[in-house]
Amino acid sequence: MMKKLHRAALVSSTLATCFVASAQAGPMVWASMGEDAYRLLRRAGAQLEQVEPHSVAIQAPAADGRVGTRNESVYLMQVDEEALPRLSHEVHENLKKCGGFMLHTSRAEGRKVVAQFRDAAAKQANQPAGVSYGIDDQAEVNALMPQLQESNIRSTIVKLSTEYKNRYYTTTGGVGSSNDLLTTWKQLAAGRDDVTVKQFTHPSWPQKSVILTIKGTTNPGKIVVIGGHLDSTIGWTNENSIAPGADDDASGIATLQEVMRVLLSSNYKPRRTLQFMAYAAEEVGLKGSQGIAADYQSKGKKVVGVLQLDMTNYQGAASDITMITDYTNSAQNKFLKDLAAHYMPSYNVNESRCGYACSDHASWTNRGFVASFPFEAPMGDDNPYIHTPNDTISKSGNNANHALKFAKLALAYAVELGSDGPAPKADTK
């Protein structure tokens, strides 16, 4: 996850030193980022060129529950590519507020992305046309939910975080984890002729995203997406770096995989199409999800809802689920809170803000799709060990009890949205 920042006035000496010590700058790349990340880079002396400030309106729920907007500063610039891995690490370590970044192929593309965030702001409170947020599939959800197993989630987290030194998007571990996940998902889908499992190839790096599709029976043109990112990092990450990424984000992949397993093994057949996605290259500017969301937008695919699972297994506060309110859709966020209240009434659900481009939901929001991001804890109480060699399952008590809560929420979301559409002919008799 591209995450958090501790004190806005504090600049890490590590970050500053890495720029001073660099004998040769890396290539200059286009990036957009939140104000805190930008100021961190500027104070540390990173090479920045052609900086453009922009203002983006985002949803800001008030204390009385009503949804308003507030403006956030976003900066588009050229930056030394060598600075970005260290920025990702220092953003997590040194400031309290979220400050991710997105990479772009050109200034024109960067400007388009920022403009799309401005356009999306007006839609972030709206329920998409033709989508019902009614809770009307209780029998199906209640039959499936007890089949979710903590042990399966735990086993997948352990596998992903121990079988590879890291899952970085350019390393053999990054490539191998994608190929192995493809095989695992194909095994889960065996015997289902309505299910396909494919990799999404990204032309500029070797790690591929993985997508499992359960084709809808009567409303297949409408798509529900549940995703998380497969890659891991410790900042500057190379072939031999130890970046287990148990929580960030093996936990999210393990959570959605368990939902997928239950739906497939129970022979659940959605009316809408369900897609489960393991994104490549999230930690380096949301590159994988940006590519997929852009592809879906260009092809006119009708995605009716997106759920992001990025870090689900570290319970850093008393809350069970924290809904991220910025760069997400407030109507769908309410739907998720309603699902939790209905199916998991004992859960404590609260809200927090995450900042610009902190995870893959932002890629979908940017392209005009409805996206939500339930998170493991309020910002500042989340896992302090991510982006280090210590992001292991031991930091979550060697269990996946917290992640199981998110699996229950994701399953309810998948069935309640996935079951909508025209009834099969057999149902009308």
C-alpha positions in Angstrom: 0.0 0.0 0.0 1.2 3.5 -0.8 0.8 4.9 2.6 1.1 7.2 5.5 3.0 10.2 6.8 3.9 11.2 10.5 4.8 14.9 10.9 4.4 17.3 8.0 7.4 19.4 9.1 9.7 16.4 9.6 11.9 15.3 6.7 13.7 12.0 7.1 17.5 12.3 7.2 17.5 9.0 5.4 15.7 10.4 2.4 17.8 13.6 2.3 21.0 11.6 2.6 20.0 9.3 -0.3 19.7 12.3 -2.6 22.9 13.9 -1.5 24.8 10.6 -1.8 23.5 9.8 -5.3 26.3 10.3 -7.7 24.0 10.1 -10.7 20.3 10.8 -11.0 17.9 8.3 -12.4 15.6 9.0 -15.3 13.0 11.7 -14.8 9.5 10.4 -14.8 6.1 12.1 -14.5 4.2 11.7 -11.3 1.3 13.2 -9.4 1.2 13.1 -5.6 -0.5 14.7 -2.6 0.9 17.8 -0.9 2.7 16.1 1.9 4.6 13.7 -0.3 5.5 16.6 -2.6 6.8 18.8 0.2 8.8 15.8 1.6 10.6 15.4 -1.7 11.2 19.1 -2.1 12.6 19.6 1.4 14.9 16.6 0.9 16.4 18.1 -2.2 15.0 15.6 -4.8 15.3 16.6 -8.4 11.9 18.0 -9.4 11.1 19.7 -12.7 8.1 21.4 -14.3 6.0 21.3 -11.1 2.3 22.1 -11.6 0.0 22.6 -8.6 -3.6 21.5 -9.0 -6.7 21.5 -6.8 -8.9 18.4 -6.5 -12.3 18.3 -4.7 -12.9 15.2 -2.7 -15.8 13.9 -0.6 -15.6 15.0 3.1 -18.3 13.5 5.3 -19.3 15.9 8.1 -19.9 15.0 11.7 -23.7 15.0 11.1 -23.3 12.3 8.5 -23.9 14.6 5.5 -21.4 14.5 2.6 -19.7 17.6 1.4 -16.5 18.3 -0.4 -13.2 19.9 0.4 -10.2 20.8 -1.8 -6.9 18.9 -1.8 -3.7 20.1 -3.4 -2.2 17.7 -5.9 1.1 18.3 -7.7 2.1 17.0 -11.1 5.8 17.0 -11.9 8.8 15.3 -13.3 10.8 13.6 -10.6 14.0 11.5 -10.4 12.7 7.9 -10.6 15.3 6.8 -8.1 13.6 9.0 -5.4 10.2 7.2 -5.6 11.0 3.9 -3.9 12.6 5.8 -1.0 9.7 8.2 -1.0 7.3 5.3 -0.6 9.2 4.1 2.4 9.6 7.5 4.0 5.9 8.4 3.4 5.1 5.4 5.5 7.6 6.1 8.2 7.6 9.9 8.8 4.3 11.6 8.3 0.9 10.8 9.8 -1.2 11.5 6.7 -1.6 9.5 3.5 0.4 10.7 0.6 0.7 8.2 -2.3 1.6 8.9 -5.9 0.7 7.8 -9.4 3.1 7.5 -12.3 2.2 8.7 -15.8 3.8 8.3 -19.2 3.7 12.0 -20.0 2.7 15.4 -18.8 -0.4 15.2 -20.9 -1.4 11.9 -19.3 -0.7 13.3 -15.9 -2.9 16.3 -16.5 -5.7 14.1 -17.8 -5.5 11.9 -14.6 -5.7 15.0 -12.4 -8.6 16.4 -14.4 -10.4 13.1 -14.2 -10.2 13.2 -10.4 -11.8 16.7 -10.6 -14.6 15.3 -12.8 -15.0 12.2 -10.5 -15.5 14.3 -7.4 -19.0 15.4 -8.5 -20.0 11.7 -8.8 -18.4 10.3 -5.6 -21.6 10.7 -3.6 -23.9 9.2 -6.3 -25.4 5.8 -6.5 -24.9 4.5 -10.0 -27.9 4.3 -12.2 -29.5 0.9 -12.3 -27.7 -0.4 -9.2 -29.7 -1.3 -6.1 -28.2 -1.2 -2.7 -31.0 -3.1 -1.1 -30.1 -6.1 1.1 -32.3 -8.8 -0.4 -30.1 -12.0 -0.7 -30.0 -12.9 2.9 -30.6 -16.7 2.4 -27.7 -17.0 -0.1 -25.3 -14.9 2.0 -26.2 -16.7 5.3 -25.6 -20.1 3.7 -22.2 -19.1 2.3 -20.7 -17.0 5.1 -20.1 -19.9 7.5 -18.0 -21.6 4.9 -15.3 -18.9 5.1 -12.3 -20.3 7.0 -9.7 -18.4 8.9 -7.2 -21.2 8.4 -7.4 -20.9 4.6 -6.7 -17.1 4.7 -3.8 -17.7 7.1 -2.3 -20.4 4.9 -2.4 -18.2 1.8 -0.8 -15.3 3.7 2.0 -17.5 4.9 2.5 -19.0 1.5 2.8 -15.6 -0.3 5.0 -14.1 2.4 7.4 -16.9 2.8 7.8 -18.6 -0.6 9.3 -15.6 -2.2 12.0 -13.1 -1.0 9.7 -10.4 -2.3 6.9 -10.0 -4.8 8.3 -6.7 -6.3 7.0 -6.0 -9.8 10.4 -6.4 -11.5 11.9 -9.4 -9.7 11.7 -13.2 -10.2 9.6 -13.3 -7.0 7.1 -10.9 -8.5 6.8 -12.9 -11.7 6.7 -16.2 -9.9 4.1 -15.2 -7.4 1.8 -14.1 -10.3 2.4 -17.3 -12.2 1.8 -19.4 -9.1 -1.4 -17.5 -8.3 -2.6 -18.1 -11.8 -2.2 -21.9 -11.2 -3.9 -21.8 -7.8 -6.9 -19.9 -9.1 -7.2 -22.3 -12.1 -7.3 -25.2 -9.7 -10.0 -23.5 -7.6 -12.0 -22.9 -10.9 -11.6 -26.5 -12.1 -14.9 -27.9 -13.4 -16.6 -24.6 -13.8 -17.1 -23.8 -17.5 -18.5 -20.3 -16.6 -15.1 -19.3 -15.0 -12.0 -18.1 -16.7 -8.6 -17.3 -15.1 -6.2 -15.1 -17.1 -3.2 -12.9 -16.6 -3.3 -9.2 -17.6 0.0 -8.4 -19.3 1.5 -4.9 -18.7 3.9 -4.0 -21.4 6.5 -2.1 -19.3 7.3 -4.6 -16.6 7.3 -8.4 -16.1 4.9 -9.0 -13.3 1.4 -9.6 -14.6 -1.9 -9.0 -12.8 -4.2 -12.0 -12.4 -8.0 -11.9 -13.0 -10.5 -14.7 -12.3 -14.0 -14.1 -13.9 -17.2 -15.8 -12.9 -19.5 -15.0 -15.9 -23.0 -13.7 -14.9 -25.9 -15.8 -15.9 -28.5 -13.2 -17.0 -26.7 -9.9 -16.6 -23.1 -10.7 -17.7 -22.4 -7.2 -19.1 -22.5 -5.7 -15.6 -19.3 -6.4 -13.7 -18.5 -6.4 -9.9 -14.8 -6.2 -9.1 -13.0 -7.2 -5.9 -9.3 -6.6 -5.9 -6.0 -6.3 -4.0 -2.4 -5.9 -5.0 0.1 -8.8 -5.3 3.4 -7.0 -5.1 5.5 -6.2 -2.0 8.2 -3.7 -1.3 10.7 -2.3 1.3 11.3 0.9 -0.6 14.4 0.3 -2.7 13.7 -3.3 -3.6 15.9 -5.6 -5.7 16.1 -9.3 -6.5 17.5 -10.2 -3.0 15.5 -7.8 -0.8 13.4 -9.4 1.9 9.9 -8.0 1.6 7.4 -10.6 2.9 4.4 -8.2 2.6 2.3 -10.5 4.8 -0.2 -7.7 5.6 0.7 -5.4 2.7 -0.9 -7.1 0.8 -0.8 -10.8 1.0 -3.7 -10.4 3.5 -5.9 -8.7 0.9 -5.1 -11.4 -1.8 -5.7 -14.1 0.8 -9.0 -12.5 1.8 -10.4 -12.2 -1.7 -9.1 -15.7 -2.6 -11.1 -17.2 0.3 -14.3 -15.5 -0.9 -13.6 -16.8 -4.4 -13.0 -20.3 -3.1 -16.4 -20.4 -1.2 -18.3 -19.0 -4.2 -16.7 -21.5 -6.6 -16.9 -24.6 -4.3 -20.6 -23.9 -3.5 -21.4 -23.6 -7.3 -22.7 -20.0 -6.8 -23.7 -18.6 -10.1 -24.1 -14.8 -10.1 -26.4 -12.9 -12.4 -23.8 -10.2 -12.8 -20.2 -11.0 -13.7 -17.8 -11.2 -10.8 -14.1 -10.5 -11.2 -11.4 -11.1 -8.7 -8.2 -9.2 -9.4 -4.6 -9.4 -8.0 -3.0 -6.2 -9.3 0.7 -5.9 -10.2 2.9 -2.9 -9.4 0.7 -1.1 -6.9 3.6 0.0 -4.7 5.3 2.0 -7.5 2.4 4.3 -8.4 -0.7 2.1 -8.8 0.6 1.1 -12.2 -1.2 -2.2 -12.5 -4.6 -1.1 -11.5 -4.2 2.1 -13.6 -3.6 -0.1 -16.6 -6.6 -2.3 -16.0 -9.0 0.6 -15.1 -7.9 2.5 -18.2 -8.4 -0.6 -20.4 -11.9 -1.2 -19.0 -12.9 2.5 -19.5 -11.6 2.5 -23.1 -13.6 -0.7 -23.9 -16.7 0.7 -22.3 -17.0 -2.1 -19.7 -19.9 -1.6 -17.3 -18.3 -2.0 -13.9 -21.0 -1.3 -11.3 -18.9 -1.5 -8.2 -15.3 -2.0 -7.1 -14.1 -3.2 -3.7 -10.4 -2.8 -2.7 -8.8 -5.1 -0.1 -5.4 -3.7 0.8 -4.2 -4.7 4.3 -6.9 -6.6 6.2 -5.1 -8.5 9.0 -3.6 -6.0 11.5 -6.1 -4.8 14.1 -4.4 -1.7 15.4 -7.4 -0.2 17.0 -10.7 -1.3 18.6 -12.6 -0.8 15.3 -13.2 -3.9 13.2 -13.5 -2.2 9.8 -12.6 1.3 8.8 -14.2 2.8 5.7 -11.9 5.2 3.7 -14.0 8.2 2.8 -11.8 10.1 0.3 -11.4 9.1 -3.4 -14.2 6.6 -2.8 -18.0 6.6 -3.4 -20.0 7.6 -0.4 -23.2 5.8 -1.6 -21.4 2.5 -1.9 -19.5 3.1 1.3 -22.9 3.4 3.0 -24.0 0.2 1.4 -21.0 -1.6 2.8 -21.7 -0.2 6.3 -25.3 -1.4 5.9 -24.0 -4.8 4.9 -21.8 -5.0 8.0 -24.6 -3.8 10.2 -27.0 -6.5 8.8 -24.7 -9.5 8.5 -22.1 -8.7 11.2 -24.0 -6.5 13.7 -21.3 -6.8 16.4 -18.6 -5.2 14.2 -17.5 -1.7 15.0 -17.3 0.2 11.7 -15.7 3.7 11.6 -14.3 6.1 9.0 -10.9 7.6 8.1 -9.2 9.4 5.2 -6.3 7.9 3.3 -5.1 10.6 1.0 -4.2 10.9 -2.7 -3.5 7.6 -4.5 -3.0 5.5 -1.4 -4.2 2.3 -3.0 -5.8 0.8 -6.1 -9.3 2.1 -5.5 -8.0 5.5 -6.7 -7.3 4.1 -10.2 -11.0 3.1 -10.5 -12.3 6.3 -9.0 -10.1 8.2 -11.5 -11.8 6.5 -14.4 -15.3 7.2 -13.2 -16.1 3.9 -11.6 -17.7 3.4 -8.2 -15.0 2.2 -5.7 -14.8 1.6 -1.9 -11.9 0.8 0.4 -12.6 -0.9 3.7 -9.3 -0.8 5.7 -7.8 -2.6 8.7 -7.7 0.4 11.1 -8.0 4.1 11.2 -5.0 5.9 9.6 -2.2 6.0 12.1 -3.3 2.9 13.9 -2.6 0.5 11.0 0.4 -1.9 10.7 3.6 -0.1 11.5 5.8 -2.9 10.0 4.7 -2.7 6.4 7.5 -1.9 3.8 10.0 -3.6 6.1 11.3 -7.2 6.4 9.2 -7.4 9.6 5.8 -7.4 7.8 5.1 -11.0 8.7 2.1 -12.8 10.0 3.6 -12.9 13.5 2.8 -9.2 13.8 -0.9 -10.2 13.5 -0.7 -12.9 16.2 0.0 -15.7 13.7 -3.6 -15.8 12.7 -6.0 -14.3 10.2 -8.9 -13.5 12.5 -9.0 -9.9 11.5 -8.9 -10.7 7.8 -11.8 -13.0 8.2 -14.0 -10.0 9.0 -13.2 -8.5 5.6 -13.8 -11.8 3.9 -17.3 -11.8 5.4 -17.9 -8.2 4.2 -16.5 -9.0 0.7 -18.7 -12.1 0.4 -21.8 -10.2 1.3 -20.8 -7.5 -1.2 -20.2 -10.0 -4.0 -23.5 -11.8 -3.5 -25.7 -8.8 -2.9 -24.4 -7.0 -6.0 -23.7 -10.1 -8.0 -27.2 -11.5 -7.6 -28.9 -8.5 -9.1 -30.3 -8.7 -12.6 -33.0 -10.4 -14.6 -34.2 -13.7 -13.1 -33.2 -16.9 -14.9 -36.1 -18.3 -16.9 -36.3 -21.3 -14.5 -37.0 -18.9 -11.7 -40.1 -17.4 -13.4 -42.0 -20.7 -13.7 
